[in-house]
Amino acid sequence: MLDFEKLVLSSRSIRNFKDKTIDTDILKKLINITRFCPSSANLQSLKYIIVNNPIFCQKVFDNIKFAGYLPNGTVPKPNCESRAYIIICNDNKISKNPLLIDAGIVAQTIMLYANSLGISGCMVGSFSEKNIKSALNIKDDYDTALVLALGYKNEDVEITDVNNNDIKYYRDNNIHYIPKRELGDIIIDVFD
Ligand SMILES: Cc1cc2nc3c(=O)[nH]c(=O)nc-3n(C[C@H](O)[C@H](O)[C@H](O)COP(=O)(O)O)c2cc1C
């Protein structure tokens, strides 16, 4: 398997983390790589907030939701919370549109780069924009697009097949199983 395939396969969403901090310089490196991502009309309206301080991490944690398919409170386990966050914001002075596609591109780029450095994480779209903006004093010029929860992995994830069209992830014996559709189920047509 190519290194790139291995990286993508091993870069799973992780929601339990070790009690180990991430260097702020590494978080800056993760953001630096996004400067070279594609951007609609090259507007580059996405900007970032680094949260890497326990008090502010707690404020973010209190306003995000993990793993909606699992029973409430399953993840993270006590003391396994994410250790840092990158908040992807859209500068609405540059672009009024939410540019969610741009946010997805930078999010996966950051996650793959992070995983290549041994750092894991989870994209979080389920968060209270109002509370996070207020807790972090984010100006009205910025809309929050996505939260990236980061840390050093403290759980096992295995890819499994989708059965009976059931795409819900589940946990068994502390392993998080993530069903993925077969190739034949995602290619609609081939004009060869
Ligand atoms: C745009 C986006 C938003 C997401 N929001 C959340 C979220 O709010 N909470 C969460 O626990 N996981 C969230 N996830 C992670 C997905 O649940 C995860 O990608 C999915 O279960 C597949 O697992 P995998 O990333 O390991 O392939 C989000 C993923 C994406 C791409």
The ligand as an SDF file (V2000), in Angstrom:
LIG
                    3D

 31 33  0  0  0  0  0  0  0  0999 V2000
  -17.8730   18.2240    8.3610 C   0  0  0  0  0  0  0  0  0  0  0  0
  -17.7730   17.2070    9.4620 C   0  0  0  0  0  0  0  0  0  0  0  0
  -18.3660   17.4820   10.6820 C   0  0  0  0  0  0  0  0  0  0  0  0
  -18.2560   16.5520   11.7250 C   0  0  0  0  0  0  0  0  0  0  0  0
  -18.8150   16.8660   12.9350 N   0  0  0  0  0  0  0  0  0  0  0  0
  -18.6560   16.0080   13.9610 C   0  0  0  0  0  0  0  0  0  0  0  0
  -19.1630   16.3480   15.2420 C   0  0  0  0  0  0  0  0  0  0  0  0
  -19.7810   17.3770   15.4370 O   0  0  0  0  0  0  0  0  0  0  0  0
  -18.9080   15.4900   16.2710 N   0  0  0  0  0  0  0  0  0  0  0  0
  -18.2190   14.3240   16.0860 C   0  0  0  0  0  0  0  0  0  0  0  0
  -18.0180   13.5950   17.0580 O   0  0  0  0  0  0  0  0  0  0  0  0
  -17.7440   13.9620   14.8820 N   0  0  0  0  0  0  0  0  0  0  0  0
  -17.9330   14.7780   13.8080 C   0  0  0  0  0  0  0  0  0  0  0  0
  -17.4300   14.4660   12.5880 N   0  0  0  0  0  0  0  0  0  0  0  0
  -16.6770   13.2130   12.4190 C   0  0  0  0  0  0  0  0  0  0  0  0
  -17.5350   12.1600   11.7210 C   0  0  0  0  0  0  0  0  0  0  0  0
  -18.4330   11.6120   12.6440 O   0  0  0  0  0  0  0  0  0  0  0  0
  -16.5800   11.0970   11.1660 C   0  0  0  0  0  0  0  0  0  0  0  0
  -15.8470   11.6540   10.1190 O   0  0  0  0  0  0  0  0  0  0  0  0
  -17.3420    9.8550   10.6810 C   0  0  0  0  0  0  0  0  0  0  0  0
  -17.9270    9.1900   11.7710 O   0  0  0  0  0  0  0  0  0  0  0  0
  -16.4210    8.9090    9.9450 C   0  0  0  0  0  0  0  0  0  0  0  0
  -15.3570    8.4960   10.7560 O   0  0  0  0  0  0  0  0  0  0  0  0
  -13.8740    8.6670   10.2250 P   0  0  0  0  0  0  0  0  0  0  0  0
  -13.5920   10.1690   10.1820 O   0  0  0  0  0  0  0  0  0  0  0  0
  -13.0050    7.9560   11.1670 O   0  0  0  0  0  0  0  0  0  0  0  0
  -13.8510    8.1120    8.8340 O   0  0  0  0  0  0  0  0  0  0  0  0
  -17.5590   15.3410   11.5240 C   0  0  0  0  0  0  0  0  0  0  0  0
  -16.9750   15.0700   10.2850 C   0  0  0  0  0  0  0  0  0  0  0  0
  -17.0840   15.9890    9.2680 C   0  0  0  0  0  0  0  0  0  0  0  0
  -16.4250   15.6820    7.9310 C   0  0  0  0  0  0  0  0  0  0  0  0
  1  2  1  0
  2  3  1  0
  2 30  2  0
  3  4  2  0
  4  5  1  0
  4 28  1  0
  5  6  2  0
  6  7  1  0
  6 13  1  0
  7  8  2  0
  7  9  1  0
  9 10  1  0
 10 11  2  0
 10 12  1  0
 12 13  2  0
 13 14  1  0
 14 15  1  0
 14 28  1  0
 15 16  1  0
 16 17  1  0
 16 18  1  0
 18 19  1  0
 18 20  1  0
 20 21  1  0
 20 22  1  0
 22 23  1  0
 23 24  1  0
 24 25  2  0
 24 26  1  0
 24 27  1  0
 28 29  2  0
 29 30  1  0
 30 31  1  0
M  END
$$$$
